[in-house]
Amino acid sequence: QVQLVESGGGVVQPGRSLRLSCVTSGFTFSSCGMHWVRQAPGKGLEWVAVIWSDGSNRFYADSVKGRFTITRDNSKNTLYLQMNSLTAEDTAVYYCASGAIISTWTFDYWGQGTLVTVSS
Amino acid sequence: QSALTQPASVSGSPGQSITISCTGTSSDVGSYNLVSWYQQHPGKAPKLMIYEGTKRPSGVSNRFSGSKSGNTASLTISGLQAEDEADYYCCSYAGTSTFVVFGGGTKLTVL
């Protein structure tokens, strides 16, 4: 069955960096665009970034542009999110989600999320 | 403030039908046939319920249906069941500048 498993979350001080990983299985990772979506405590969903199936294009929400970098390793079926210059506003559960084959902009499978807390 | 507007809460009794609206603009909901709906139970990951406005993924109950008119999309749940109690989020592609917008979420209570 399809599985997406995020890791790398934790408590980090403002201004520091963190790298999230999302290991996937059960589907053809190299054929799917992949996304990061976050959810601040008690709040709604916020799209963060997308990367094309071959890594040729990457796009970001304005709130993270210039600070976050999405990458992927198709040989390892793994998605990454490098987060730099973190602020308290980045505190959230970070989900990786696969873009559907029919449309990259439909999130058909989600991981369980990893919590990032930015605090001094 | 979220880009798409949803009611904060809706409620219904078992067996009844409810509809959740999702209002966007001509730059998102109104321009693209790429509205999706997600169900999220407390402490769980979101789950895709409707895509491309009206289509149901395999395995999703046919009690869930979607529609769109102009800049407003809607999710209807018929024959409410206790297990439907959850938060529901709409989402739309919004073009090559903003890319993706979500609604603020609607909490469904089954009375």
Interface residues (C-beta under 8 A of the other chain):
Chain A: H35 V37 G44 L45 E46 W47 V50 F59 A61 D62 Y95 A97 A100 I102 S103 W105 T106 F107 D108 Y109 W110 G111 Q112 G113
Chain B: S2 L34 S36 Y38 K44 A45 P46 K47 L48 Y51 E52 P57 Y89 C91 Y93 T98 F99 V100 V101 F102 G103 G104 G105
